[in-house]
Amino acid sequence: MARAAELASCLEAVLANRGNANRVLEILEPLAGQEEEEDILCAVRTCSRLFGALLERGELFVGRLPAEEASLADNYSAGDKYKMWMRHRYNDCVGYLAELMGHDAFQVKEMSLSTLMKFVELEAQHPLIKVEWKGTLTFPRELLKVVVDGLLPLHEDASLLISRFQEYMEYDDVRYFVIKAVTESIGQVMQKTKERPPPFYQQNVFSLISPINMPNKESDMVRFMAKQVCLTHCLQFYFQAHKQAFEKMWLSFLKHKLPTGLYKKVLVILHDSVLPYMNEPTLMIDFLTVAYGIGGAISLLALNGLFILIHQHNL
């Protein structure tokens, strides 16, 4: 209780007077050390309120952020220096929350995830990217990539946390940038593991991408987290880009050998959840051929997939 009162006092002081900005370090401190679970949760809640308010009030620096030392230069106003300093502390907070998505306690993981997604939503509404011209897409894709990386640990089953994340995939722009981030993650992990990804990682990727509900047509894309003005002019492009990104993601995932049990899971959903949303479904033939060679029930499922390609997609 003492820590909660202390953090509440810091929060009130920082939001009330810019002269108290340094007290944000007291709020961040519990996120960085080996603190008790309740203290961490309290600090996460406090950070959520603090940086949520600063984003809404426009008190974080917008645009390319100078290095912290450079931001102290005399050619910046006191107001800009404050916003730059707070933006750096916000970045620190995001880094801590990303690490806490791997905490042992699920409640800490879950609250870190929901706080990061609150920041994604607020950045989508109050972009920290400087808009160069009207209509520029300002979705916080880098922040969302941090979240996706946290959902895809290499050596731990993250299916429970991923299930908590699925509600955000109903947003068309979130879904699109998650798909892009997953493809990027697969490339990075394959390079790091020399094409031998850990089974936990592959299962986590499948848990994240298998429930994706793709739009069937442009008019289905009506729910965006980012400001609608940024998106209305490019729905046609966005819909086509969605399909291209979806196809690339699945091809990247299936290019590498899977655990045997995962072949079956993929083959079961392939017909209804993957092939209809690909621009070129016949690109799946390599995966199906490999799966057919495994034998048993997996071969039968793969044969069914090949049959569908032949009869429905003119293989």
N, C-alpha and C positions, 0 to 999 in steps of 0.2 A: 504493500500500500504506500510505503514511503517513496518508493521509486516512481509509482504512478503520480503521486502528488508533485514530485520534483519535475517530472517530464511535463505535466500539465502547466506548471509554473513557467517552465522554459518556453513552451508553445505560446502561451499568452504573451510573454515578454517579447518574443521574436516577432509575432504578428502585430504587436501594438506599436513597436518602435524600431526603426532600422538600426538605431544605435545598439540594439541588443543582438545584432546578427550573429555575433560569435557564439551565442548560447545554443545555436543549432548544433554545435559540436557535442554538446552534452546530450542532445537528443539522439545523435548518430552513434554515440559511444557504445551503447548496449548491443548494437547490431554488429559491431566489429569484434567483440570478445566472446569468451566462453561464459555467457551469462545464463542465469536460470531461464527456463522456458517462459515463465510468466513475464519476466522482465523484457525478454525479446519481443513477445507479443505486444506488450504495452508500448515499446519503442516503435514497433512497426505501425501500430495504430496512430501514434503521435506523428510519425513521418507522413503517413497518409493524409492526415488533416493539415499538416504544415505545408507540404509541397502541393497538395491539392488546392489549398487557398492561394499559394503563390502563383500557380499556373493560371488560376481563374482571374487573379488580380493583375496579371501581366508583369509580375515582378521577377521573372527569370529572363536572362538575356536571350534575345532572339537572333539567330543567324550563326555564322561560323564562330565558335567560341575560341578566343585567344587562349594560349597557355596561361596557367595561373600567374606565373611571374610577369608575363607580358601585360596582363590585365591590370597590373598595378602602376603602369606607366602614367606619366603626368598628362598625356594627351587624351585621357578618358575623363569624363565628368564623374563626380561623386556618385551620381545615380547609376551610371553605367558600371562603375566599379562594383557597386553593391549587387547589381543584377548579375554580373559575371561571377562574382564570388558565390552567390547563391546558386547559380547554375552549376558551378563546380561541385557544390555540396549536394545538389540534386543528383548529379552524376555519381557521386560517392554513394548516395543512398540506393540508387539503382543497382550499383555493383554489389552492395551488401545484400540487397534483396535477392539478387540472382544467386548468390552463394547460399542464402537461406532456403532456396528452393530445394537444396540438397540436404537440409537439416534432418536429423533423425526423427524429430517429432512431426507427425503429419500436420498437426494444427499450425505449426510454424510454416511448413511448406505451403499450405493452403492459403494462409493469410498473406504470405509473401507474393504468391501468384495473384491473388485478387487485388492486392495493392498495386502491383506492376500493371495489371490490366486496367485499373482505375487511371493510372498515369497514361497508359496508351489512349484511353478514351478522352482524357483531358487534353493531351497533346494533339489528338485528332481535331478537337474543337478549338484549341488555342495553340496553334503550331509554333514550335521553336525553330522551325525552318523558315528562313526569310523567303517570302514569295517574290520571285523575280518578275512574274507577269501573271495577269489574271487567268485563272483556270489551272494553275499549276497544282499538281497533286501533292498534298502536304501530309500524307499519312506517315506516322512515326514508325517506319518499317524497321529501323535499326533497334528501336526499343522492343518491338515485337519479336525480332530475331533473338534478343536476349531471353525472352520468355520461352520461345520454341526450344532454344538450346537447353534451358532448364528442364523442359518436359522430356528431353531425350538423353538421359544419362546413359553412360556406356555399360555400367555394371550393376544396375538396380532396376527392378520392375517399377515403373512409374504409372501403371495403368490407372490407379485410383486418382492420382493428381490429374492425369489426362482426362479422365471422365468429368472431373470438376471443371476443366477448361472448355469442354465441348459446347457449353452454352454460348460462348463468344463466337463460335464458328457459324452462327446464324447470320452474322454480319457479312455482307458480300465482300467488303474490302478486307476485313480481318481474314476471311477464308483465303482470299487471293494471296495475301502476303504471307500467310502461314504456309501455303503450298510452295511459294517461292523459297521461304526460309528452310523448309524441310529438304528441298532439293539441294540447297546450298550446304546444309548440315551433312547430308549423305556424302557429298563430294569431299567435304573436309574430313569426315570420319574415315572414309575409305582410304584417303591419302595417309592419314595418321596410323591406321591399322594395317597398312599394306594390303588392302583388299580383303582383309579377314575380319569383318566387323563382329563384335561380340553379340551373341544371341539376344541378350537383354536389350541391346540397342535396337536390333531389328524388330523385336517384339514391340518395343515402345513406339517405333515409327509406325508399325502396322496399327497399333491401338489409336494413334493420332489420326491417321489418314483413312482408315477403313470406314469410319462413320460419316465421312464428308458427303453432304448433300449438295450436289452440283445443280446450278440453275439450268433449266431446259431451254430457255429463251431469254432475250434481253429484258423483256417486260417482267421477268421473275426477279430481276435484280432491283429491289426496292429498299433494302435496309442497309444503310451505311453508317459506320461510326464517324467517319470524317465528315466535314461540312459538305452538304449536298452540292453546293455551288461548284465545288471542285470536280464533281463527277458527272453531272448531268450531260455535259457536252460530249462525253466519250463512252457512253454505255455500249455502243456497238463494238468499239475497240476493246473495252473492258471485258465484254462477254467472250470475244475471240481469244483474248489474252488469257482468260480464265481457263479455257479448254486447252490451250497450248501449254500453260504452266502445269495443269493437272496431268496431262499426258507425259510431259517431261519428268515430273515427280515420280510417277509410277514406273516409268521405264528405268529411271535411275535406281529406284528401290529394287526392282526385279532383275536388274542386270547382274546382281551378285548372288552367290549361292545362299539359300535360306536354310534354316533348320527344317527338318522334315515336316514337323507339325505345322509350320507356317505355310508351307506349300499348300497344304489342304485348306487352310483358312483363306488364303488368297483365291484359290480356285473356286471356292464356294461363292464368293461375292463377285467374282470377275464379270459374270454375264450381266448382272443387273446394276452393279455399282461402279464399274470401271469402263468396260468396252463402249457403252452408249455415249460416253462423254469424251472419247478420244477422237481426234481428227483422223488418225490412221490406225484403226484397231489391228490391222494386220501386222503392225510392229510387235505385237505380242507373240508372234509365232516362235521366236527363239525361246522365250520363257516357257511356252507350252511344250515345246519339243524337249527341253531339259526336264520338265516335270513329268512328261510321259515316260522318260527313261528311268524314273525312280521305281516304278512298279507298283503293284497292288492297287488300292483304292485311289491313290493319287494319279496313277496312269489313266484310270477310268475318267476321273474328273478332267484331266488334261485333254483326253480324247474328246470329251464333250465340248470343251473350249475350242478345239480345232474344228470340230463339226460346225460350231456356231460361226466361226470365221469363214468357213467355206460357203455356208448357205446364206448367211446374213451380210457378210462383208466382202463377198466376191474374192476370196483368197485364191 
